[in-house]
Amino acid sequence: MSYIFSDEKKFSTWRKLWVALAKSEKELGLNISDEQIEALEKNIYNIDFEMASLKEKEFRHDVMAHVHTYGAQCPLAKPIIHLGATSAFVGDNTDIIQMKEALELIRIKLINVMNELSSFAIKYKDLPTLGYTHFQPAQLTTVGKRASLWLQDLYFDFCDLEYVLNGLKLRGAKGTTGTQASFLSLFDGDHFKVAELDRLIAEKMGFEGSYDVTGQTYSRKIDVRVTNILSGIAQSLHKMTNDFRLLQSLKEIEEPFESHQIGSSAMAYKRNPMRSERIASLARFIINTSHSTEDTASTQWFERTLDDSANKRLTIPQSFLGCDAILTIAVNIFKGVIVNEKVIKKHIDEELPFMATENIIMESVKRGGDRQDLHEEIRVLSMEASEQVKKYGRKNDLIERMIKSDKIMLSEEEIHNIIDPTKFTGRSALQVEEFITGKIEPILQKNQNLLGIDVDLKV
């Protein structure tokens, strides 16, 4: 990702665009020789950055600085470099090329996170766990079902990414205000050749086409659409890691923790969820940075204004770098996530007796009990058990109290059978299977060659 937004990548892409322009113009009849094109091609990566820097100080214009630097390295081709083009020809087209390649890299890492998360969800699809609403114990779900909620958010992001990525087009060769007037002049008013020039350049640069209309720049709504994808992924991973951090506090699920890892410089026992916290930190940065492209798109003037440029050079690369990082960390987490099943069961045992009381009342009524008498009996027993938990810190003994009650017409075995946690998770396991089989597996199978990336967190 760093290379995609590096100077070498940026300026070598400028030169590739100049080559594509020259080749296409030659094909359409302009007086450009094979020797000129060969000289341009030989020097695509031979960039004299020192000369370009000096020229930029002289001209106060980055594109013309590189035109002159390129021309100095291949003097034979100097007369035809940038012929008919405006600065946005290299600047904007390169921006789109970089964003396309960056989105393709994000796509790879997103698919790998989805793969790790789907494996986790399938593995634990049947494992009951307390659900939480308002972070208060609620009806049971399963560990895998909860993970499927995280996965579904990423699935939405993947669908959005596919749509935007498949729809990205080149700015093309549109001239100074997007009218293609300069190219129409070059080709003596031949509209077909001007349109064909646009098509040939897009084809040479690996695009199906260019945008139908532009000003001097492509619409900055394109940047909004791209950064919204990154923001969406950040939102999904932030939500997931919020849950993860709470679960780690409950000691139910934990991040990987190496044998020599230190959680705190003072508190030696600490196991802080530092990976999740890093994702959350970077995710907020991405989400907030994406608003800048929205501001930029809404404040452009007519065919072009330059107050977008400095902003774009910060927001686009940094958003991509941040998103690349959080996806890498997420892969790392789920390659070594720890599930503490006994702690999860302990928490269920503390709450499930209260949740199961309605089921016990109904079964007792079937045996001839009076619903109102049973309700009052269990209410009293529940208050007593709750007092033991809250006032004295003891375990929830409601089950034992109900077993001993002569008003509840169920045996100990029957009561334990009723409160089997697996009977309180509804269709959780099937929902996980149906979702992953129907939505996730087709994506993973189609992209098998992209799975299994290695990630290495430096800290």
Secondary structure, 3 states (H helix, E strand, C coil): CCCCCCHHHHHHHHHHHHHHHHHHHHHCCCCCCHHHHHHHHHCCCCCCHHHHHHHHHHHCCHHHHHHHHHHHHCHHHHHHCCCCCCHHHHHHHHHHHHHHHHHHHHHHHHHHHHHHHHHHHHHCCCCEEEEEECCEEEEEEEHHHHHHHHHHHHHHHHHHHHHHHHHCCECCCCCCCCCCHHHHHHCCCCHHHHHHHHHHHHHHCCCCCECCCCCCCCCCHHHHHHHHHHHHHHHHHHHHHHHHHHHHHCCCEECCCCCCCCCCCCCCCCCCCHHHHHHHHHHHHHHHHHHHHHHHHHCCCCCCCHHHHHHHHHHHHHHHHHHHHHHHHHHHHHHCCEECHHHHHHHHHHHHHHHCHHHHHHHHHHCCCCHHHHHHHHHHHHHHHHHHHHHHCCCCCHHHHHHHCCCCCCCHHHHHHHCCHHHHCCCHHHHHHHHHHHHHHHHHHHCHHHCCCCCCCCC
